[in-house]
Amino acid sequence: MTAIALYPLLALLLATPAAAAPTLLLAIDASPSMAGEVATPPAGVGWWRSLLLHAYGLDPAPPVAGDKLGIVRGALERYVAHLPETTVVGVRVFGQQRWQGCEDSQLLLPPATIERARLAAVLARLQPSAAGRTPLAHALREAVRDLLTLEPGGAPHIILITDATDRCTDALPEGGLLTGETGVSATIDVITLGLTREAAAPLAVATVGTGGHLYPANDATTLEIALRRCMPLTPQQQIAAALRLHPGGWPMAVAAVVILLFAVVAWVLVRSER
């Protein structure tokens, strides 16, 4: 490549704006039900879980507290430890103050460039309430409003983590309508803990129109995988998420691989006959 050809390339690189820092707002359920233990899931396919751990670049989850919020804390501590230094992180909790009822949500950590020690301290203090409700709709609305303090642009991401029991009567809003009303463009993902897919399905409305998804989890490992499907941190995790590799999807993945192998064999046979 000549020097003359290098000049336009250099100008293009300098003119390209730097990618905005990723923004993550965690909305965490700390209502009384999060003190309960997750029911033992049905026996799964061990080799598939091992494959998922390798696909997402994860180590087996260490033993954590048996209560749901303890599982959430453990998974989040491992997840945030690998966030880029430029990540903007905020933490909102809901269901902790019984006297606030269905307006019970507090912003524990306003969105700001990550301070790992402060974030770790906030997560370590999370404890399930002794009494209260689960104001999902109110907490989600407040989480979207939290993003109004940020500079325009970027790609804000809200991850709502809940077991969705003892809910308030407010209907969970459609995510796209909610972000449209506030003028905030954000992806909203919902991770449920300890719910069947059928029980978790109604919560998917919060992700509609935002590009987000609903991710059911039932233990520390599946919760970690869900976090990395929501917001992958490495190219390896981006590929695994793009392929939709998840704990409940192994039959489809195996079928896709078998079909691909048949297609390759057929192509080789056709080429050999020419």
C-alpha positions in Angstrom: 0.0 0.0 0.0 1.4 3.4 -1.0 1.7 6.4 1.2 -1.0 8.2 -0.8 -3.4 5.3 -0.1 -2.5 5.4 3.6 -3.6 9.0 4.1 -7.4 8.5 3.5 -7.3 5.4 5.7 -5.6 7.3 8.5 -8.1 10.2 8.1 -11.0 7.7 8.3 -9.6 6.1 11.5 -9.2 9.5 13.2 -12.7 10.6 12.1 -14.4 7.5 13.5 -15.9 8.3 16.9 -14.8 6.1 19.8 -17.3 3.5 20.9 -19.4 4.7 23.9 -18.7 3.2 27.2 -21.1 0.3 28.0 -23.8 1.2 30.5 -25.3 -1.4 32.8 -28.1 -0.8 35.3 -28.9 -3.7 37.6 -32.4 -3.8 39.1 -32.4 -6.5 41.8 -35.3 -8.0 43.7 -34.6 -8.1 47.4 -38.1 -8.9 48.6 -38.9 -11.5 51.3 -39.3 -14.3 48.7 -35.6 -13.9 47.7 -34.7 -15.4 51.1 -36.1 -18.7 50.0 -34.1 -21.5 48.4 -34.3 -22.4 44.7 -36.1 -25.7 44.2 -33.8 -28.4 42.9 -34.1 -28.5 39.1 -34.7 -31.7 37.2 -31.6 -33.7 36.4 -30.1 -32.2 33.2 -27.5 -33.3 30.7 -24.1 -32.9 32.4 -22.1 -32.8 29.2 -24.3 -30.0 27.8 -23.7 -27.9 30.9 -20.0 -28.5 30.7 -20.1 -27.5 27.0 -21.9 -24.2 27.9 -19.4 -23.3 30.5 -16.6 -23.7 27.9 -18.6 -21.8 25.3 -19.1 -18.8 27.6 -15.5 -19.1 29.0 -16.8 -19.7 32.6 -15.4 -21.7 35.4 -17.8 -23.9 37.4 -19.6 -21.7 39.9 -18.3 -22.1 43.5 -20.7 -23.0 46.3 -22.8 -20.0 47.3 -25.5 -19.2 49.8 -28.6 -21.3 49.3 -31.0 -18.4 49.3 -32.0 -16.8 46.0 -30.4 -13.4 46.8 -27.2 -15.2 47.8 -27.1 -16.9 44.4 -27.7 -13.5 42.7 -24.9 -11.9 44.7 -22.4 -14.6 43.9 -23.2 -14.6 40.2 -23.0 -10.8 40.0 -19.7 -10.6 41.9 -18.1 -12.9 39.4 -19.8 -11.1 36.4 -18.8 -7.5 37.4 -15.2 -8.5 38.2 -14.7 -8.9 34.4 -16.5 -5.7 33.3 -14.3 -3.2 31.3 -12.9 -0.3 33.3 -14.9 2.1 31.3 -18.3 0.5 32.1 -20.9 2.7 33.6 -22.7 0.7 36.3 -25.7 1.5 38.5 -27.6 -0.6 41.1 -31.3 -0.3 41.9 -33.0 -2.6 44.5 -36.7 -3.2 45.2 -38.8 -5.0 47.7 -36.7 -4.1 50.8 -38.8 -1.5 52.7 -42.1 -3.0 53.8 -43.7 0.4 54.6 -43.2 1.6 51.0 -45.4 -1.2 49.6 -45.7 -1.0 45.9 -43.5 2.1 45.6 -40.5 0.3 47.2 -37.4 0.9 45.2 -34.1 2.6 45.9 -31.2 3.6 43.8 -28.2 2.2 45.8 -25.6 3.2 43.2 -26.3 5.9 40.7 -25.0 5.1 37.2 -21.3 6.1 37.0 -18.0 4.8 35.8 -17.3 1.6 37.6 -15.6 1.7 41.1 -15.1 -1.9 41.8 -14.6 -1.6 45.6 -17.8 0.5 45.9 -19.8 -1.8 43.7 -18.6 -4.9 45.6 -19.6 -3.2 48.9 -23.1 -2.5 47.5 -23.6 -6.0 46.3 -22.3 -7.5 49.6 -24.9 -5.5 51.6 -27.8 -6.9 49.7 -30.1 -8.8 52.0 -33.7 -10.0 51.5 -36.3 -8.0 53.4 -38.2 -9.5 56.3 -41.5 -8.3 54.8 -42.7 -6.5 51.7 -43.9 -6.9 48.2 -42.3 -7.2 44.7 -43.1 -3.9 42.8 -41.7 -4.9 39.5 -43.5 -2.3 37.4 -42.5 0.6 39.7 -38.9 -0.6 39.9 -38.6 -0.9 36.1 -40.1 2.6 35.5 -37.6 4.0 38.0 -34.7 2.1 36.4 -35.5 3.7 33.0 -35.6 7.2 34.7 -32.2 6.5 36.3 -30.8 6.6 32.8 -32.0 10.1 32.1 -29.0 11.4 34.0 -26.6 10.0 31.4 -25.2 11.7 28.4 -27.1 11.1 25.2 -25.9 8.2 23.0 -24.4 5.0 24.0 -26.3 1.7 24.5 -27.8 1.6 28.0 -28.7 -1.9 29.3 -31.1 -2.7 32.1 -31.0 -6.2 33.6 -34.0 -6.9 35.9 -33.4 -9.9 38.2 -36.4 -11.3 40.1 -38.2 -14.4 41.3 -41.5 -12.5 40.6 -43.5 -13.7 43.5 -45.9 -11.6 45.6 -46.2 -9.0 42.9 -48.0 -5.8 43.2 -51.1 -5.3 41.1 -49.6 -2.8 38.7 -49.3 -4.3 35.2 -45.7 -4.7 34.0 -45.3 -2.1 31.2 -44.2 -3.0 27.7 -40.5 -2.1 27.6 -40.5 -0.3 24.2 -43.4 1.9 25.2 -41.8 2.7 28.5 -38.5 3.7 27.0 -40.3 5.7 24.3 -42.2 7.7 26.9 -39.0 8.7 28.7 -36.9 9.2 25.6 -34.4 6.7 26.7 -33.1 4.1 24.2 -32.3 1.1 26.4 -32.2 -2.7 26.0 -34.2 -4.4 28.8 -33.5 -8.0 29.8 -35.3 -9.9 32.5 -33.7 -12.8 34.4 -36.0 -14.9 36.5 -34.7 -17.2 39.3 -36.4 -20.4 40.2 -39.4 -20.0 37.9 -40.6 -22.4 35.2 -40.6 -21.1 31.7 -44.4 -21.0 31.8 -44.4 -19.0 35.1 -41.7 -16.6 33.8 -43.3 -16.0 30.4 -45.6 -13.0 31.4 -42.5 -11.0 32.4 -41.2 -11.0 28.8 -43.5 -8.0 28.1 -40.8 -5.8 29.8 -38.4 -6.8 27.0 -40.7 -6.2 24.0 -39.5 -3.5 21.7 -36.1 -3.1 23.4 -34.1 -5.9 21.8 -33.9 -7.7 25.1 -35.0 -11.2 26.1 -36.3 -13.2 29.0 -33.8 -15.6 30.6 -35.1 -18.2 33.1 -32.4 -19.4 35.5 -32.5 -22.0 38.3 -29.0 -21.9 39.9 -25.7 -20.0 40.1 -24.4 -21.5 36.8 -27.5 -20.8 34.7 -27.7 -17.3 36.2 -24.1 -16.6 35.2 -24.8 -17.8 31.7 -27.9 -15.6 31.5 -25.9 -12.5 32.5 -23.4 -13.2 29.8 -26.2 -13.8 27.3 -27.7 -10.4 28.2 -24.4 -8.5 27.9 -21.5 -10.6 26.6 -18.1 -9.4 27.8 -15.8 -11.2 25.4 -15.9 -12.2 21.7 -16.2 -15.8 22.8 -19.3 -15.0 24.8 -20.7 -12.9 21.9 -20.5 -15.9 19.6 -22.1 -18.2 22.2 -24.9 -15.7 22.7 -25.4 -15.2 19.0 -25.8 -19.0 18.6 -28.4 -18.8 21.4 -26.6 -21.5 23.4 -28.4 -21.8 26.7 -29.2 -24.5 29.3 -32.7 -25.3 27.9 -31.7 -25.4 24.2 -29.4 -28.3 23.8 -31.7 -30.5 21.7 -32.1 -27.7 19.1 -28.4 -27.0 19.1 -27.5 -30.7 18.6 -30.1 -30.9 15.8 -28.5 -27.8 14.2 -25.0 -29.4 14.4 -26.3 -32.7 12.9 -28.0 -30.9 10.0 -24.8 -28.9 9.4 -22.7 -32.1 9.3 -25.1 -33.7 6.9 -24.9 -30.6 4.7 -21.1 -30.6 4.7 -21.1 -34.4 3.9 -23.6 -33.8 1.0 -21.5 -31.0 -0.3 -18.3 -33.1 -0.3 -20.1 -36.0 -2.0 -21.5 -33.7 -4.7 -18.1 -32.1 -5.3 -16.4 -35.5 -5.5 -18.7 -36.6 -8.3 -17.8 -33.8 -10.6 
